Amino acid sequence: MDAVLQTAPLPVLAGGLFVALLAARELGGWLAGRRPRGQDETQGYVLSGVLGLLALLIAFTFGLALDRYETRRELVVAEASAIGTAVMRVRLLDPPAADELDRLYREYVMLRTRYGHADAARKPPLAKASADLRTRIESAMLAAAAPIRTTPLAALVVPAVNESLDVGVAREAAHAARLPASVIAALAIYALVAAGVLGSTLATAARPHRRSVAMMFLLLTLALGLILDLDRPQGGTVRISQAPLDELAAELAARPPPSAASPPR
């Protein structure tokens, strides 16, 4: 079910849910159609309780999806900042270590930019390539830090490099963390049950109010569709800006390597 929620087109999912809600409403009305028409105050109380709980579930799920979206957005900024700091500090090393780490970071930034712009289907291979490149950066950093491991420079450079790599891992974990399919399924099932209760309640009313009910179902479908959209990083209409990494990549591309920028000794 996770694969369906993440790969199926949102208009298809939203359209299917809307039709299912209409069908549940008609089914509820048909099941209650044999009862004699009349006023039943308890039906209104039941309907109010069901719709109130549905609103609460939607608000809870929307808040959860929005929190995950904000976490992913903040990690883009954090990774760009951490990489920028690491690149600045590795340039304090002597060549050829500075040149090698600067070259690896240029490659890493371009890879992280591609990862950020990729949809869910294209992220796994880019995440694997990022992990391999992080291993190379770590190895190069350890080799560069060995001669200076007891100096203040090592204490300045090594933590910055570690931070830049750790944020990348955290960002990939945040992208992989999605709303549990069981939560989405429970919310959809509850919405269908609420539609059936609504249809049962309106079956004893003087007017069916089909147009008003269809409008309410449309708004409900839009709310659920937005929740699914927020849970699709770079795969829906709500996208996370990759501007911090794009700007960092452009800045590094225009910057000369450390050996070229250093004055002759």
RAZIRA-V143581 format. One record per pair of residues at least 6 apart in sequence whose C-alpha atoms are under 6 Angstrom apart, sorted by the first residue. I is the first residue (numbers start at 1). J is the second residue. D is the distance in Angstrom with one decimal. If there is no record, write none. Layout:
# RAZIRA-V143581
i=I j=J d=D
i=I j=J d=D
This chain:
# RAZIRA-V143581
i=2 j=181 d=5.7
i=14 j=221 d=6.0
i=14 j=225 d=6.0
i=21 j=192 d=5.5
i=21 j=195 d=5.9
i=24 j=192 d=5.9
i=24 j=195 d=5.6
i=24 j=196 d=4.8
i=25 j=195 d=4.8
i=25 j=196 d=4.6
i=25 j=199 d=4.3
i=28 j=196 d=4.2
i=28 j=199 d=4.7
i=28 j=200 d=4.6
i=29 j=199 d=4.4
i=29 j=200 d=4.4
i=29 j=203 d=5.0
i=32 j=200 d=5.2
i=33 j=203 d=5.8
i=37 j=204 d=4.5
i=38 j=204 d=5.9
i=62 j=227 d=5.5
i=65 j=230 d=6.0
i=65 j=231 d=5.9
i=73 j=240 d=5.9
i=75 j=171 d=5.8
i=77 j=244 d=5.9
i=79 j=167 d=5.6
i=80 j=244 d=5.9
i=80 j=245 d=5.3
i=82 j=164 d=4.7
i=83 j=164 d=5.0
i=86 j=160 d=4.9
i=86 j=161 d=5.1
i=89 j=157 d=5.4
i=90 j=98 d=5.7
i=91 j=98 d=5.2
i=91 j=258 d=5.7
i=97 j=144 d=5.6
i=99 j=258 d=5.8
i=109 j=249 d=5.9
i=113 j=245 d=5.9
i=115 j=123 d=5.9
i=115 j=126 d=5.7
i=119 j=234 d=5.1
i=119 j=235 d=5.0
i=145 j=154 d=5.9
i=148 j=154 d=6.0
i=202 j=208 d=5.8
i=229 j=236 d=5.4
